[in-house]
């Protein structure tokens, strides 16, 4: 029996404006559907599905796969960059939120974590 992980995360849309706009992002993982992928869904209806190991790698050092780039930003934040034909969305998250989500995905998949 597998269990899906569904969590909400607060991000900040990064623009050249003086203030960053907050955004609620829905993070999900369903090992029955695709054990190697995570999903980030935005209020606009845009959903991004990408490799779970890309998220993990990007929290330690810059990583890119296709239209998604992830890299650490200082010691406590991470940047996710999503490319579309309409432009680029850059969203900043607290790293601990993404690390906690990853740990939950590994727990339901039965993968030991350090």
Residue, then its C-alpha position, 0 to 999 in steps of 0.5 A: x500500500x502506498x501513500x501520497x504526500x500532499x503539502x502546502x508551501x509558502x514561496x515568494x515570487x521574485x521580480x525586479x519590484x522592491x517587494x516579493x509577492x507571496x504565493x502558496x504552492x501545493x507540493x505532491x508526491x504519489x509513488x503509485x503514479x510516478x515514484x521518481x517525480x514530484x509536483x509543484x502546483x501553483x494557484x494559476x493552475x500551472x503544475x510542474x512535474x519534475x524528478x525528485x532527485x533534481x529537487x534534492x540535488x538543487x538544494x545542495x548545488x545548482x541543478x537543471x533539467x529541461x525547463x526547471x532550474x534549482x539552486x541554493x540561495x544562501x544557507x536557508x533558502x532555495x530558488x526554483x526557476x520555471x521556464x515557459x514559452x511566456x517567460x520565466x517564473x522565479x520562486x524562492x522557498x525556505x530550504x527547510x520546507x523543501x527538505x521536509x517535503x523530500x523527507x516525507x516523500x522518502x518515508x512513504x517510499x520506504x527509502x531511509x534518509x540521513 
